[in-house]
Amino acid sequence: MTPNTQQPSSQPLLGLRSTIVLLLGVLTGIGAGVLTYLNQRSLPAAALAAGAGFGAGVLFFHTIIS
Protein backbone atom coordinates (compact mmCIF):
# COMPACT_ATOMS: atom_id res chain seq x y z
CA MET A 1 0.00 0.00 0.00
CA THR A 2 1.14 3.48 -0.75
CA PRO A 3 0.46 6.34 1.63
CA ASN A 4 -2.07 8.97 0.64
CA THR A 5 0.04 11.70 -0.96
CA GLN A 6 -2.80 14.01 -1.94
CA GLN A 7 -2.87 17.31 -0.13
CA PRO A 8 -6.24 18.41 1.23
CA SER A 9 -7.66 21.38 -0.61
CA SER A 10 -6.97 24.69 1.04
CA GLN A 11 -10.34 26.15 0.10
CA PRO A 12 -12.75 26.69 2.99
CA LEU A 13 -15.99 24.76 3.19
CA LEU A 14 -18.02 27.99 3.42
CA GLY A 15 -17.19 31.52 2.44
CA LEU A 16 -16.81 34.24 5.03
CA ARG A 17 -20.13 35.90 4.15
CA SER A 18 -22.05 32.63 4.33
CA THR A 19 -20.48 31.81 7.68
CA ILE A 20 -21.39 35.19 9.15
CA VAL A 21 -24.96 35.04 7.84
CA LEU A 22 -25.49 31.53 9.23
CA LEU A 23 -23.86 32.40 12.57
CA LEU A 24 -26.07 35.45 13.00
CA GLY A 25 -29.09 33.35 12.04
CA VAL A 26 -28.20 30.75 14.68
CA LEU A 27 -27.75 33.46 17.32
CA THR A 28 -31.11 35.00 16.38
CA GLY A 29 -32.78 31.59 16.62
CA ILE A 30 -31.23 30.85 19.99
CA GLY A 31 -32.34 34.23 21.31
CA ALA A 32 -35.89 33.74 20.07
CA GLY A 33 -36.05 30.22 21.50
CA VAL A 34 -34.71 31.20 24.91
CA LEU A 35 -37.02 34.20 25.22
CA THR A 36 -40.02 32.11 24.17
CA TYR A 37 -39.16 29.36 26.65
CA LEU A 38 -38.73 31.85 29.48
CA ASN A 39 -42.11 33.36 28.67
CA GLN A 40 -44.21 30.24 28.02
CA ARG A 41 -42.26 27.35 29.62
CA SER A 42 -43.02 25.22 26.56
CA LEU A 43 -40.25 23.42 24.69
CA PRO A 44 -42.28 22.83 21.50
CA ALA A 45 -43.19 26.52 21.31
CA ALA A 46 -39.58 27.48 21.96
CA ALA A 47 -38.36 25.13 19.22
CA LEU A 48 -40.84 26.58 16.73
CA ALA A 49 -39.83 30.12 17.66
CA ALA A 50 -36.15 29.21 17.33
CA GLY A 51 -36.70 27.74 13.88
CA ALA A 52 -38.68 30.75 12.76
CA GLY A 53 -36.07 33.09 14.24
CA PHE A 54 -33.29 31.25 12.44
CA GLY A 55 -35.09 31.46 9.10
CA ALA A 56 -35.99 35.10 9.52
CA GLY A 57 -32.49 35.95 10.73
CA VAL A 58 -30.80 34.27 7.78
CA LEU A 59 -33.14 36.00 5.35
CA PHE A 60 -32.63 39.37 7.04
CA PHE A 61 -28.85 39.18 7.32
CA HIS A 62 -28.52 37.77 3.79
CA THR A 63 -30.36 40.86 2.57
CA ILE A 64 -28.40 43.48 4.51
CA ILE A 65 -24.87 42.02 4.33
CA SER A 66 -23.45 42.59 0.89
C-alpha positions, 0 to 999 in steps of 0.5 A: 500500500502506498500512503495517501500523498494528496494534499487536502484542498486549502479552500474553505468549506463555506465563504466568510459571508455565508459563515457570518450570515449563518452564525447570525441566524443561529444566534437569532434563533437561539435568542428567540427560543430562549425568550419564548421558553422563558415566557411560556415554559413550553419546549415545543413553542420554543423550538418553533420560535427558534426555527422561525427566528433562524429562518428570519435571521438568515433572510434578514442578514442575507439581505443586509450584508453585501 
